[in-house]
Amino acid sequence: MLCLALVACAPWRDSYFDGGVGVLTQSDVKGKLGRPHMVKEPLLSDETTWTYRFAISESELDPSGVKSFGKQAGSLMGGAQGGPREKVYCFMYILNFGKDGVLRRWEREVCQIPKPPDPFQNDLTG
């Protein structure tokens, strides 16, 4: 039962890829998600890696509404009108396909967002 609850809380892409390992082809994935944002085809490997980036809202990460229940209760009891905006997170889906074009494994990672340069830091080396 606990496993079922965890799967129900995962974004739909997680379930799609979990059920698609060994089954989904590159064509299947492209038909569902469109062209990948990045493709790596190493010369010395039989694997191809596709990377997709998606903005995923807090409500998509928690479709059951468990985390947002406290926020809703607070607004009903006189909290701020409309409450705070929903948070959005960036995730990368990294898909590895074998030479036959079938999904072998996948993983989801949080996007690394580079910090902007500090405008107050002088470049004394130049």
C-alpha positions in Angstrom: 0.0 0.0 0.0 2.8 2.4 0.9 4.4 1.9 -2.5 1.2 2.7 -4.2 0.8 5.9 -2.3 4.3 7.0 -3.2 3.7 6.3 -6.9 0.5 8.3 -6.8 2.4 11.3 -5.5 5.0 11.2 -8.2 4.7 13.3 -11.4 3.2 11.4 -14.3 6.5 11.3 -16.2 8.0 9.2 -13.4 5.3 6.6 -13.8 5.6 6.7 -17.6 9.3 6.1 -17.5 9.1 3.5 -14.7 6.7 1.4 -16.7 8.6 2.1 -19.9 12.1 0.7 -19.1 12.8 -2.0 -21.6 9.7 -1.1 -23.5 9.6 2.5 -24.7 11.5 3.4 -27.8 13.0 6.8 -28.7 10.1 7.3 -31.1 7.5 6.6 -28.3 9.2 9.1 -26.0 9.5 11.8 -28.7 5.8 11.3 -29.6 4.8 11.9 -26.0 7.3 14.6 -24.9 8.5 16.1 -28.1 12.2 16.6 -29.1 14.7 16.3 -26.3 16.4 19.4 -25.1 19.8 17.8 -25.3 21.2 14.6 -27.0 24.5 12.9 -26.3 25.7 10.1 -28.6 29.2 9.1 -27.4 31.4 7.6 -30.1 32.8 4.9 -27.8 29.4 3.8 -26.3 26.3 2.0 -27.6 24.1 4.3 -25.4 22.4 7.5 -26.4 21.4 10.0 -23.6 18.4 12.3 -24.0 17.8 15.1 -21.5 14.5 16.9 -21.0 13.9 19.9 -18.7 10.5 20.6 -17.2 9.1 23.2 -14.8 7.0 21.2 -12.3 4.6 23.0 -10.0 4.3 22.2 -6.3 0.8 20.9 -7.0 2.1 18.4 -9.6 4.7 17.1 -7.1 1.9 16.8 -4.5 -1.3 15.9 -6.5 -3.1 14.6 -3.4 -2.8 18.1 -1.8 -1.3 16.8 1.4 1.3 19.6 1.6 -1.0 22.4 0.6 -3.7 21.4 3.1 -2.2 23.6 5.9 -1.9 26.6 3.5 -5.6 26.2 2.5 -6.6 25.9 6.2 -4.6 29.1 7.0 -6.3 31.1 4.3 -9.7 29.9 5.5 -8.9 31.2 9.0 -8.2 34.7 8.0 -4.8 34.4 6.2 -3.8 36.5 3.2 -6.2 36.7 0.3 -5.1 34.3 -2.4 -2.0 33.3 -0.4 1.5 33.0 -1.8 2.1 32.0 -5.3 2.7 28.3 -6.0 6.3 27.3 -6.2 7.7 26.0 -9.4 10.7 23.7 -9.6 13.0 22.8 -12.6 13.7 19.1 -13.1 15.8 17.3 -15.7 14.9 13.9 -16.9 17.9 12.0 -18.1 17.0 9.0 -20.3 19.5 6.3 -21.5 18.7 4.3 -24.6 20.5 1.2 -25.9 21.8 0.9 -29.4 18.4 -0.6 -30.3 16.7 2.7 -29.3 14.9 1.2 -26.3 14.9 2.9 -22.8 17.4 1.2 -20.5 17.2 3.5 -17.5 16.3 7.0 -16.5 16.7 9.5 -13.6 15.2 12.7 -12.5 17.4 15.5 -11.1 16.9 19.0 -9.9 18.2 21.5 -12.5 21.4 23.3 -11.6 20.7 27.0 -11.9 24.0 29.0 -12.2 24.3 32.0 -10.0 24.5 35.3 -11.9 27.9 37.1 -11.6 28.3 39.5 -8.7 28.3 43.0 -10.3 30.2 44.3 -7.3 33.2 42.0 -7.6 36.0 43.5 -9.5 38.0 41.4 -11.9 41.6 42.3 -10.9 43.2 39.7 -13.1 42.4 41.4 -16.4 
